Amino acid sequence: MKTINNVVCSFCGCLCDDIEVGIENNKIVKVKNACSLGISKFLNYDKHRILKPRIRKSNEFINVSLEEAIDECVEILSNASYPIIYGWSNTSNEALRIGVEIAELIGGVIDNTTSVCHGPTIIGVQDIGESTSTLGQVKNRADLIIYWGSNPLHAHPRHLSRYTALSKGRFVKTRKERKVIVVDVRKTATANIADIFIQIKPNSDYELLSALRYAVNNGEIEQDEVAGVPVEKIEELAEMMISCKFGALMFGLGLTMSPGKHRNIEAAIALVTDLNKYTKFVILPMRGHYNVTGANNVTCWITGYPFAVDFSKGYPYYNPGETTIADIIARGECDAALIVASDPISHLPIESAKKLSKIPIITIDPHETPTTKVSKVVIPSSYVGIECEGTAYRMDGVPLRLKKIVDPPDGIVSDEEILKMILSKLRGD
Amino acid sequence: MKILIKNGYVYDPLNKIDGEIMDIAIENGKIVESVSGEVIEIDAKNMIVMPGGVDLHSHIAGSKVNAGRLLRPEDHYKDVEKKTNVKRSGVGHTIPSTFTTGYRYSEMGYTTVMEAATPPLKTRHTHEELNDMPMIDKACLSVLDNNWIVLDYLSKNELEKCAAFIGWILNAIKGYGIKIVNPGGVELWGWGKNVKTIDDQVPPFNITPREIIRGLCKVNKMLNLPHTIHLHTNNLGTPGNYRTLIESMKCVSDLSDGSIILHVTHVQFCGYKGYSWITLSSGADEIAKFVNENKYVTLDLGQIVFGDATTMTADGPFQYILYSLSKNKWINADVEAETSAGIVPYRFKKKNYVNAIQWSIGLELALLIKDPWRVFLTTDHPNAGLFTSYPKLIAWLMSNKAREKILKKVNKRAKSKMILPSLEREYSFYEIAIVTRAGTAKALGLKNKGHLGIGADADIAIYDINPKEIDPSKEYKKVRKAFRKAAYTIKDGKIVCKNGEIVENIFGRTYWVNVDIPKDLLISTISEVKEKFEEYYTVKMENYAIHENELLKSAPLKINSNL
């Protein structure tokens, strides 16, 4: 058995880079250091794979050569008047760079899964900025850790041990030296290991954040409770925040996707920004897919905008709500879709998913998904971080190089290579 | 491709050529003695021929720059670039997208740009952006002064090991030189604090900013790096800070053997006299006096241009002060065990007392410092102004009239306190060539850049202006226009831009230093560092390093260290 060390796990936004993988006959047989999600990914990535490119003809899938599939893609994309190109958070930056160029060339819209996930986070940042840091700052310095609307023990299992509450930093070394607060609508697994659990009334995050900010700024709250939390508790929390040496607020979809959306994020950021008058405080989003942060960054440096970029005018144009794909599909405006490393049929609102399934879809993905089932063209790709290299950004923006540790199945190439072929044919090279 | 540029007025200060009519021959991307056979001839009669522009300090790529792009959609809407047959699309204004950045530099005749500050942990991101930045050669300076391992070594005065570690880092992340940003202060910013003088202690490292600057100056010499240390001083943007600047320059005076050992960047931001914003005045006189007397230091201006800017530096505490003053939106982004970053959009206004004083300080320094080889033209893009404003700066330097036009419109109380109205010096084209290319290339140690001698890279700018007929002092608008859109930009021997329009999309090199460190020293240092590294950081040392094939066009400079 060959052992490869320091492998980066391409599952969630934690991008743990200390995985040890054992390989025998081009097969992963052993995984060390990863969480249960990571282990499952490394050991099962080769299940339910698509092994041949295929095209749907009169309701039947026909296996074709890669060249034929590419030709069909080019046919669909070049005949479309307003195509959408979507996905990206589960592939490499290198693939997305080509994707942006394709969108630009055909005058389409390129969007990533941020659109249905942490989009409000980005809009919040665009409104007022943010005080943030890499996760190592939290590990080394934070004596107060808050998880808000996020349950890392289930969604990002090693987040606490590698980066926050249970990690060993230079200045703060043990769990005892840190206070952990969890704010959520229900008592989650993470809440069970917190020092303080604040059970908030559903859909009232904005109120509680605003009350905390008011208390931090020495305001006197006249109500007895806000968002189901007694004022005394709010004042105690505010005092804890002000008096810590380094505080970190980490939030998940419980905050971004509950009513208020980007206003919730603004309230959270404003609270953290104000706390910097008294102490050091940072805020960090708990990003889900392993390279959604990279997807935002690549799109941003090429176009100026981190998601939902419309090239139909010949230059990048961005207006979430107008140029986000869920909205474009709901309005019935797009007439073709290129989906890379994502499953929008499962994730979009049902009405949008139904409409999407009516237009020609090209899907590039290693696996069968509900989206591949309704696609016109399906091209299988290799698995980034297992079967091919690529760059991805951790949830805090730290860029890491993913390794190739086994060979892909015969004839299967990477998203990047497939997209390059499509681009080159579209350009008429 | 062979090119012959005929009959232009050539300004090539490194070869002491001052506006002589000469032909320049190009073959295989280099400047050669002569060419024959199939040759593209460029008629440069009545035009200026200069080496391509070399910018030694500009924030163009990396995590901080991209956070600035993300922060400001409102900044992009009004300035868009359509896709053409040659160019990719993009957006501009204060923080242009990567492709647009490359095009806009090239359109002005610039061919090499130094990204001014990149945290080592995020340098892979910087290189990814540089890979997507066409037209120019580039490199990046690595922020190393608040790096914990560096501080640990400096505090124990283990300079050899510190040098070996820095040599390793520069090799590993493909960096070009040592950037120092508010030494000690940025580490304290990890706790929301800062330093006030260069002799403040930085706990728990038991070290002062003075010791950090001196230590890194010595390390820079030990490594024999092509560029000096590149210093962003403590107390940046604070009234009274010209004293900190002079003390910081003084603190290495004994380390020079007569050669240049220190570059202080965007010096306008550290040229403030007075005790508060209300009593602010210019410290340019004292700074210029020091620099004129002490030949071991170079500066760049960080010249204010009135209008929109996006301030962004690794100096987190300074950006927080600016946020507190302006209440504009604020990003802070600390990087574990290394540095910080802050971003605040800002608008410099003529009628604002402080802004007007800031504007005058940069120009005063440029005019009071006698040796143009030691004061360079920058706007610290996009902090004090945009790189696309360089033609405006050139006009201000060449024309008293151009300056007077602005002086009529600035805050009156500020004007009464400025030295600028009394300064009559006007730069010549020869001096402009020094402060925008020859001097900067020399300061960066890029031997094939900034001149037109045989063997130099064929990076050339041709400007449609006749230096023998025009009086730049009076006709500054023509100067500005000519430098805004180069008649030709030639990069690596190819015509890439004509009449200010990109005609070919090419990609330049990324320079980095490949320092040769004695094997035993390197191995012992790295094995000592490894354990600490994995305690301080959240990534493995192996995954921190960047492979050369991650750079689109890697151009390592082999350096023999003095270790």
Contacts between the chains, C-beta under 8 A, distances in Angstrom:
chain1	res1	chain2	res2	distance
A	5	B	542	7.7
A	6	B	540	4.5
A	6	B	542	4.9
A	6	B	543	5.8
A	8	B	543	6.6
A	17	B	539	5.4
A	17	B	540	5.3
A	17	B	543	4.7
A	18	B	540	6.0
A	93	B	128	6.3
A	97	B	132	6.8
A	101	B	88	7.4
A	104	B	83	5.7
A	104	B	88	6.7
A	104	B	89	5.6
A	105	B	83	7.8
A	122	B	70	7.0
A	125	B	70	6.8
A	125	B	71	6.6
A	125	B	331	7.5
A	126	B	70	7.0
A	126	B	71	6.2
A	126	B	72	7.6
A	126	B	73	5.8
A	127	B	329	7.1
A	128	B	329	5.0
A	128	B	330	7.7
A	129	B	71	6.2
A	129	B	323	7.9
A	129	B	329	3.9
A	129	B	330	4.3
A	129	B	331	4.5
A	129	B	332	8.0
A	129	B	343	7.2
A	129	B	344	7.9
A	130	B	331	5.8
A	130	B	332	7.6
A	131	B	330	7.3
A	131	B	331	7.6
A	131	B	332	4.3
A	132	B	331	7.4
A	132	B	332	6.7
A	132	B	333	5.3
A	132	B	334	7.7
A	133	B	332	7.7
A	133	B	333	6.4
A	133	B	334	3.7
A	133	B	335	7.3
A	133	B	336	7.3
A	134	B	121	6.9
A	134	B	333	7.9
A	134	B	334	6.9
A	134	B	335	5.3
A	134	B	336	4.7
A	134	B	538	7.2
A	135	B	336	7.3
A	135	B	538	5.3
A	136	B	335	7.8
A	136	B	336	2.5
A	136	B	337	6.2
A	136	B	536	7.2
A	136	B	537	5.6
A	136	B	538	4.3
A	137	B	190	6.5
A	137	B	334	4.9
A	137	B	335	7.6
A	137	B	336	5.0
A	139	B	336	7.3
A	139	B	538	6.0
A	140	B	336	6.3
A	140	B	337	7.1
A	140	B	536	6.8
A	141	B	190	6.0
A	141	B	191	7.2
A	162	B	538	6.4
A	163	B	538	6.0
A	168	B	535	7.5
A	170	B	148	7.3
A	170	B	337	7.8
A	170	B	535	6.5
A	170	B	536	5.8
A	245	B	191	6.4
A	246	B	190	7.5
A	246	B	191	6.7
A	273	B	330	6.6
A	276	B	192	6.3
A	276	B	320	6.8
A	276	B	332	7.6
A	279	B	192	5.7
A	280	B	189	8.0
A	280	B	190	6.9
A	280	B	191	5.4
A	280	B	192	3.8
A	282	B	332	7.6
A	282	B	334	7.0
A	296	B	70	7.2
A	297	B	63	7.9
A	297	B	66	5.6
A	297	B	125	6.8
A	298	B	128	7.6
A	300	B	66	5.4
A	300	B	69	5.2
A	300	B	70	5.1
A	301	B	61	7.5
A	301	B	65	8.0
A	301	B	66	5.2
A	301	B	69	6.7
A	301	B	97	6.3
A	301	B	98	4.9
A	301	B	128	7.8
A	301	B	129	4.9
A	301	B	132	6.3
A	302	B	88	7.6
A	302	B	90	7.2
A	302	B	97	5.9
A	302	B	98	6.3
A	302	B	99	6.8
A	302	B	132	6.2
A	303	B	89	7.7
A	303	B	90	6.9
A	303	B	91	6.8
A	303	B	97	6.0
A	304	B	69	5.4
A	304	B	73	7.4
A	304	B	76	4.2
A	304	B	90	6.9
A	304	B	91	3.6
A	304	B	95	7.9
A	304	B	96	7.9
A	304	B	97	4.8
A	305	B	70	7.8
A	305	B	73	6.2
A	305	B	76	7.2
A	305	B	91	7.9
A	306	B	70	5.2
A	311	B	83	7.7
A	311	B	89	6.9
A	313	B	82	7.9
A	314	B	82	4.2
A	314	B	83	5.5
A	314	B	89	6.4
A	315	B	80	4.0
A	315	B	81	6.1
A	315	B	82	4.9
A	315	B	83	7.0
A	315	B	89	4.6
A	315	B	90	7.4
A	315	B	91	7.2
A	316	B	76	7.6
A	316	B	80	7.1
A	316	B	89	6.1
A	316	B	90	6.9
A	316	B	91	5.7
A	316	B	97	7.5
A	317	B	80	7.9
A	318	B	73	5.9
A	318	B	76	7.8
A	391	B	124	6.6
A	391	B	128	6.5
A	391	B	550	7.4
A	393	B	125	7.2
A	397	B	63	5.5
A	397	B	122	6.7
A	397	B	125	7.2
A	397	B	333	7.6
A	398	B	121	6.1
A	398	B	122	6.6
A	398	B	538	7.4
A	398	B	539	6.5
A	399	B	122	6.3
A	399	B	124	4.0
A	399	B	125	4.6
A	399	B	128	7.2
A	400	B	124	7.6
A	400	B	539	6.7
A	400	B	543	5.6
A	401	B	124	7.0
A	401	B	543	6.7
A	401	B	546	7.6
A	401	B	547	7.1
A	401	B	550	7.0
